[in-house]
């Protein structure tokens, strides 16, 4: 029987244990080749005490239920736990932290078994759990790679979330969080950040999130936040902005996307500065004709202006939205006319007579060269 403060070292082998509950402050360490099988009962590990550390194990076989959310690693109302170098396989939820604080999930992986959104679980799921660290993990084939709700003051960095059937990361009602240097790739719906404020999103990669309703990132009712030095490449819509305000988009790269930024009319007082827009079908799209958003000092590969005073900025403003980009935002079915002869003809007229574009979106200081 273990006591508080003990360390349990597990020898190589398969341990078919079912549901393991931990109610003491202990450390569990595995030799290479240790597998703990939950036998599809409930959680594999249920942790109900502070100061628990689990490392160097393969954890598999959580229960499956329509009524309960079973996980490989489950915590409830605990603090100061550490989970490191764990390999989670064939669990509905990988890590599930409920009302848990000051814990860390590091250098681990969770490969899920999600086949649909209804029965699938998330790779890392936090509910009402603040001041936690999620670092260096790989999340694959879950419903959402990372899911956060009512969880604040989190550090989420250096994670890879890919091939999930809904979102690479999805969070709601979770303020003052920071996520940096993560990669979100080939997730069906990309990333969603909703109903939150004071979010820092820095040096992340949003790559190849491609599909009819897929975004690099969906921002819904977000305020007082920053997107800095991120790369959006090969997404259907790199950024979908709906009801956001006082958000700064600075030093980001938008490359080879269907849409760079899709801005709805309820999106106000945001700054789009020093970004690169390269080889997107539409750099900016909107369903409104006027804006309080500021576009300044961005590089647009479609800009055809000149720089006579050699200050590295164009001498004439760049129209960030062309008439067709506006009309397909209002009437999406018009996309079937893209590159049709009539649209090509109207685009030619627009270049000669820009006044025909009835939209106020423009960058008054477009960069002549892309920022590296």
C-alpha positions in Angstrom: 0.0 0.0 0.0 1.5 3.3 -1.1 1.7 6.3 1.2 1.8 10.0 0.5 5.1 11.0 -1.1 6.0 7.5 -2.3 7.3 6.7 -5.8 6.0 3.6 -7.6 8.3 2.3 -10.4 6.6 -0.1 -12.8 8.6 -2.8 -14.7 8.2 -3.4 -18.4 5.0 -5.3 -19.3 1.2 -5.2 -20.0 -0.9 -4.5 -16.9 -4.6 -5.0 -17.4 -5.9 -3.1 -14.5 -9.3 -1.6 -15.4 -10.1 1.6 -13.5 -7.3 2.9 -11.3 -8.1 5.5 -8.7 -5.4 7.6 -7.1 -6.2 9.3 -3.8 -2.7 10.0 -2.4 0.2 12.2 -3.4 2.3 9.7 -5.3 4.6 9.5 -8.3 4.2 6.7 -10.8 7.1 6.0 -13.2 7.3 3.4 -15.9 10.3 1.6 -17.5 10.3 1.6 -21.3 7.6 -0.8 -22.5 5.0 -0.4 -19.8 1.3 -0.5 -20.9 -1.6 0.1 -18.6 -4.9 -1.2 -20.0 -8.2 0.2 -18.6 -10.1 -2.7 -20.2 -12.8 -0.3 -21.5 -14.3 0.1 -18.0 -14.2 3.8 -17.0 -11.2 6.1 -16.8 -7.9 4.4 -16.9 -6.5 6.7 -14.2 -8.8 8.7 -12.0 -6.8 11.2 -10.0 -8.5 12.8 -6.9 -5.6 14.1 -4.9 -3.1 16.9 -5.2 0.6 16.5 -6.1 0.4 13.4 -8.3 2.9 12.8 -11.0 2.6 10.1 -13.7 5.3 9.6 -16.4 6.7 7.2 -19.0 3.7 5.0 -19.5 1.4 3.9 -22.4 -2.2 4.3 -21.3 -5.0 2.7 -23.3 -8.5 1.4 -23.2 -10.8 3.9 -21.5 -14.5 3.1 -21.3 -17.0 4.2 -23.9 -20.4 5.6 -22.9 -23.2 7.8 -24.1 -23.7 9.2 -20.6 -20.1 9.6 -19.2 -16.9 11.1 -20.6 -14.2 8.6 -19.9 -10.5 9.4 -20.3 -7.1 7.9 -20.2 -6.1 10.4 -17.5 -8.9 12.1 -15.5 -8.5 14.6 -12.8 -11.1 16.3 -10.6 -10.6 19.1 -8.1 -6.9 18.7 -7.8 -3.8 20.9 -7.9 -0.1 20.6 -8.7 -0.2 17.4 -10.8 2.3 16.5 -13.6 1.8 14.3 -16.6 4.9 13.7 -18.7 6.1 11.4 -21.5 2.8 9.6 -21.7 1.5 7.7 -24.8 -2.3 7.6 -24.8 -3.9 5.3 -27.3 -7.5 4.2 -28.0 -9.1 6.3 -25.3 -12.3 8.4 -25.9 -10.8 11.4 -24.1 -7.0 11.5 -23.7 -6.5 13.9 -20.8 -9.6 15.3 -19.0 -9.0 18.0 -16.4 -12.0 19.1 -14.4 -11.7 21.9 -11.8 -7.9 21.4 -11.9 -5.3 24.0 -11.3 -1.5 24.5 -11.6 -1.0 21.2 -13.4 1.0 20.4 -16.5 0.7 18.0 -19.5 4.1 17.8 -21.2 5.8 15.9 -24.0 2.9 13.4 -24.4 0.7 12.1 -27.2 -2.9 11.1 -27.5 -4.1 9.2 -30.5 -7.9 8.9 -30.4 -10.5 6.6 -31.7 -13.1 9.3 -32.8 -15.3 8.3 -35.7 -17.9 11.0 -35.3 -18.5 14.2 -33.3 -21.2 12.7 -31.1 -19.3 9.8 -29.6 -15.8 11.1 -30.1 -13.8 12.8 -27.3 -11.1 15.4 -27.2 -7.3 14.9 -26.9 -6.8 17.4 -24.1 -10.1 18.6 -22.4 -10.1 21.3 -19.7 -13.3 22.3 -17.9 -13.1 25.1 -15.3 -9.4 24.5 -15.0 -7.0 27.4 -14.8 -3.3 28.1 -14.5 -2.3 25.0 -16.3 0.5 24.3 -18.8 0.1 22.3 -22.0 3.5 21.9 -23.7 5.0 19.7 -26.4 2.1 17.3 -27.0 0.7 15.6 -30.1 -3.0 15.2 -30.5 -4.4 13.1 -33.4 -7.8 11.6 -34.4 -9.9 13.1 -31.7 -13.1 15.2 -32.0 -11.1 18.3 -30.9 -7.4 18.1 -30.4 -7.6 20.6 -27.5 -10.8 21.8 -25.9 -11.1 24.5 -23.2 -14.1 25.9 -21.5 -14.2 28.3 -18.5 -10.5 27.9 -18.2 -8.1 30.9 -17.8 -4.5 31.8 -17.5 -3.2 28.9 -19.5 0.1 28.4 -21.4 -0.4 26.3 -24.5 2.7 26.0 -26.6 4.7 23.7 -28.9 1.9 21.3 -29.5 0.9 19.5 -32.7 -2.8 19.0 -33.3 -3.7 17.3 -36.6 -6.2 15.1 -38.4 -8.9 15.7 -35.9 -12.5 15.3 -37.1 -13.6 18.8 -35.9 -11.2 21.4 -34.4 -7.5 21.3 -33.8 -8.3 23.5 -30.9 -11.6 24.8 -29.6 -12.2 27.1 -26.7 -15.0 29.2 -25.3 -15.5 31.5 -22.3 -11.8 31.3 -21.5 -10.0 34.6 -20.9 -6.4 35.6 -20.6 -4.9 32.5 -22.3 -1.7 32.4 -24.3 -1.0 29.9 -27.1 2.2 30.0 -29.0 4.4 27.9 -31.4 1.6 25.4 -31.9 0.9 23.7 -35.3 -2.7 23.0 -36.3 -2.8 20.9 -39.5 -5.5 19.2 -41.5 -8.3 19.5 -39.0 -11.8 19.4 -40.5 -12.8 22.8 -39.1 -9.5 24.3 -38.1 -9.4 26.2 -34.8 -12.2 28.1 -33.0 -11.7 30.8 -30.3 -15.1 32.0 -29.1 -16.6 34.3 -26.4 -13.3 35.2 -24.8 -11.0 38.2 -24.3 -7.3 39.0 -23.7 -6.0 36.1 -25.8 -2.5 36.1 -27.1 -1.9 33.9 -30.3 1.7 34.1 -31.3 4.0 32.2 -33.7 1.5 29.4 -34.5 1.0 27.6 -37.7 -2.4 27.0 -39.2 -1.8 24.7 -42.2 -4.0 22.9 -44.7 -7.3 23.1 -42.8 -9.3 22.7 -46.0 -12.9 21.9 -46.5 -16.3 23.5 -47.2 -16.6 25.0 -43.7 -13.0 24.9 -42.6 -11.0 27.9 -41.3 -7.4 28.3 -40.2 -9.0 30.0 -37.2 -12.6 31.2 -36.4 -12.7 34.2 -34.1 -16.2 34.7 -32.7 -17.0 37.5 -30.2 -13.3 38.0 -29.2 -12.0 41.3 -27.8 -8.7 42.9 -26.6 -6.6 40.2 -28.1 -3.5 39.8 -30.4 -2.5 37.6 -33.3 1.2 38.0 -33.8 3.7 36.3 -36.2 1.4 33.4 -37.1 1.5 31.6 -40.4 -1.7 30.7 -42.3 -1.0 28.5 -45.2 -3.3 26.4 -47.4 -6.5 27.0 -45.5 -10.0 27.5 -47.0 -10.4 30.6 -44.9 -7.3 31.6 -43.0 -9.2 33.9 -40.5 -12.9 34.2 -40.1 -13.7 37.2 -38.0 -17.2 37.4 -36.6 -18.1 40.0 -33.9 -14.5 40.7 -32.8 -13.3 44.1 -31.6 -9.9 45.6 -30.6 -7.9 42.7 -32.0 -4.5 43.3 -33.4 -3.3 41.3 -36.4 0.4 42.1 -36.7 3.3 40.4 -38.6 1.3 37.4 -39.8 1.8 35.5 -43.1 -1.3 34.7 -45.2 -0.1 32.4 -48.0 -2.0 30.2 -50.5 -5.4 30.4 -48.8 -8.8 30.6 -50.4 -9.5 33.7 -48.3 -7.0 35.5 -46.2 -9.3 37.3 -43.7 -13.1 37.1 -44.0 -14.5 40.0 -42.0 -18.2 40.2 -41.2 -19.9 43.6 -40.8 -20.2 43.3 -37.0 -16.4 43.3 -36.7 -15.1 46.7 -35.6 -12.0 48.7 -34.4 -9.4 46.1 -35.3 -5.8 46.7 -36.5 -4.4 44.8 -39.5 -0.7 45.9 -39.8 2.6 44.6 -41.2 1.1 41.3 -42.5 2.0 39.6 -45.8 -0.8 38.6 -48.1 0.7 36.3 -50.8 -1.1 34.0 -53.4 -4.5 34.0 -51.8 -7.5 33.8 -54.0 -9.1 36.6 -52.0 -6.9 38.6 -49.5 -9.9 40.2 -47.7 -13.6 39.5 -48.0 -16.5 41.2 -46.3 -20.3 41.6 -46.4 -20.3 45.3 -45.6 -19.3 48.4 -47.5 -17.8 50.5 -44.7 -15.5 49.6 -41.8 -13.8 51.0 -38.7 -11.0 48.4 -39.0 -7.6 49.8 -39.9 -5.4 48.3 -42.7 -1.9 49.8 -42.7 1.6 48.9 -43.9 0.7 45.4 -45.1 2.3 43.7 -48.1 -0.2 42.7 -50.9 1.1 40.7 -53.8 -1.8 42.0 -55.9 -0.8 45.7 -55.4 0.1 47.3 -58.7 1.1 50.8 -57.3 4.5 52.6 -57.3 6.9 54.1 -54.8 8.4 57.3 -56.3 9.9 58.6 -53.0 11.5 55.2 -52.3 10.2 55.0 -48.7 9.3 51.3 -49.2 5.6 52.1 -49.2 3.2 52.6 -52.1 2.3 56.1 -53.0 -1.3 55.2 -53.7 -3.6 53.2 -51.4 -4.3 49.6 -52.1 -8.0 48.5 -52.4 -8.0 45.4 -50.1 -11.3 44.2 -51.4 -12.4 43.9 -55.0 -16.0 44.0 -56.1 -16.2 40.3 -56.6 -14.8 39.5 -53.2 -17.6 41.7 -51.7 -20.4 40.1 -53.8 -19.5 36.5 -53.0 -19.4 37.4 -49.3 -23.0 38.7 -49.7 -24.1 36.0 -52.2 -21.8 32.9 -51.8 -23.4 31.1 -54.7 -21.8 33.6 -57.1 -18.5 31.8 -56.5 -19.4 29.6 -59.4 -18.7 32.6 -61.6 -15.1 33.0 -60.4 -12.7 33.5 -63.4 -15.7 33.5 -65.8 -15.3 35.9 -68.8 -17.8 38.4 -67.3 -16.0 38.6 -64.0 -12.6 38.9 -65.7 -14.0 41.8 -67.8 -15.4 43.6 -64.7 -12.1 43.1 -62.9 -10.4 44.8 -65.8 -12.7 47.8 -65.6 -12.1 48.0 -61.8 -8.4 48.3 -62.3 -8.8 51.2 -64.7 -11.7 52.9 -62.8 -11.3 51.9 -59.1 -14.2 54.0 -58.2 -16.5 51.2 -59.3 -15.6 49.3 -56.2 -18.2 50.5 -53.6 -16.2 49.5 -50.6 -14.1 51.6 -48.2 -11.5 49.0 -47.3 -8.1 50.1 -48.2 -4.4 50.1 -47.0 -3.1 53.7 -47.2 0.5 52.6 -46.9 0.9 49.3 -48.6 4.4 47.8 -48.4 6.3 47.3 -51.7 8.2 44.2 -50.4 7.1 41.4 -48.2 8.3 41.3 -44.6 10.5 38.3 -43.8 
